[in-house]
């Protein structure tokens, strides 16, 4: 699909897509819930007391807004 002309190497985008698809085939919903929980805990630990950092609430809002814009552009 999205290939570079140099030696028919795969683009980063294509490699990422293929890797994501392979991971999704090998893992279930609980896997993604667990890594999300662990990431949230790590983020919480790293941001305690750091007022200059983005809050989880703000990060979620911004991520949701970006995803909504992406969905609107897909249509």
URFEN-V661742 format. One record per pair of residues at least 6 apart in sequence whose C-alpha atoms are under 8 Angstrom apart, sorted by the first residue. I is the first residue (numbers start at 1). J is the second residue. Records with the same first field share a line. If there is no record, write none. Layout:
I=J + J
This chain:
1=14
2=10 + 11 + 13 + 14
3=9 + 10 + 11 + 14
4=10 + 11
44=56
47=53 + 55
